[in-house]
Amino acid sequence: MNADRDIRYDWSREELASLYAEPFADLIFAAQTAHRRHFSANRVHISKLLSIKTGGCPEDCGYCPQSAAHEAEVKAGKLKDKDAVLAAAAAAKAEGVARFCLGAAWRAPKEKDLDLVCEMVREVRAMGLTACATLGMLTAAQAAKLKAAGLDYYNHNIDTSPEYYGSIVTTRSYQDRLDTLAALRDAGIRVCCGGIVGMGESEADRIAMIHTLATLPKHPDNVPINMLMRVKGTKLADAPPLSPIDLVRTIALARIAMPASIVALAAGREHMSDETQALCFLAGVNAIFSGDKLLTTANPALEHDRQLMARLGLTAASLSGE
């Protein structure tokens, strides 16, 4: 079978809802089958995310402790010194990390700051690492500048469904998100785009989020699925917890709908049992973020991840394993 034949862009919400509702074992089997058509069964990409500019963001995203609209215990800081960023990148490479991501709490980067980030990207690439960034909204010209600097990936999540988005963010629109994704595609930068579950959204919203991603002109190269980290002082601090089974169903649906995309288990792993994470891998996850912090929230230590991967028979993708 030609693996490319199962890559579709014409999914309907009804079709995806039917898949989501399949008996759990059947859904996992379908996801695992799709996964093995496109990827090595037991290889996992490991990335590291560094906050290069923390806090003070003017956006009001209800989940984010870096928003200036919230009273979370995150202090606004300045853009990190380039040497400090490159030292962190070198340490990540020494740990066996394949991809290094630079994250800044901006609505959109200013040109002088973007120029410095481009310098960081060039030097991260010179180390032999894959370079990723998440800096907020971009214009077409800014995307082109990052591409010229050698940026491999850019992360810009849609967060949730179009219908629920306004309940989470009011300072920018869903279309703003889609416009940045279009600028990235046009510039030839690989796209990381997923969302967050456990924000009080409905099952239909989770399905609609996957539908939006799976019907883009090109599937995201990387689809991060985040479990909400409930942080004191944010709007969603008291959101009801999501069942791990619902998380796994969402991941399986993403794997089936976008079979050739890397599916990453991102935020929230700190509060997941090893058994929940094992189910996520079984459902099609083939990327994680390492390190004790994911921007400003806790993340499992790399040594714990290595032990879990060893128990599950998983191995890390090499630096050339993109």
Buried (B, 14 or more C-beta within 10 A) or exposed (E): EEEEEBBBEEBEBEBBBEBBEBEEEEBBBBBBBBBBBBBEEEBBBBBBBBBBBBBBBBBBBBBBBBBBBBEBEBEEBEBBEBEEBBEBBBBBBEBBBBBBBBBBBBEBBEEEBBEBBBBBBBBBBEBEBBBBBBBBBBEBEBBBBBBEBBBBBBBBBBBBBBBBBEBBBEEBEBEBBBBBBBBBBEBEBBBBBBBBBBBBBEEBBBBBBBBBBBBBEEBBBBBBBBBBBBBEEBBBBEBEEBEBEBBBBBBBBBBBBBBBBBBBBBBBBBBBEEEBBBBBBBBBBBBBBBBEBBBBBBBBEBEBBBEBBEEBEBEBBEBEBB
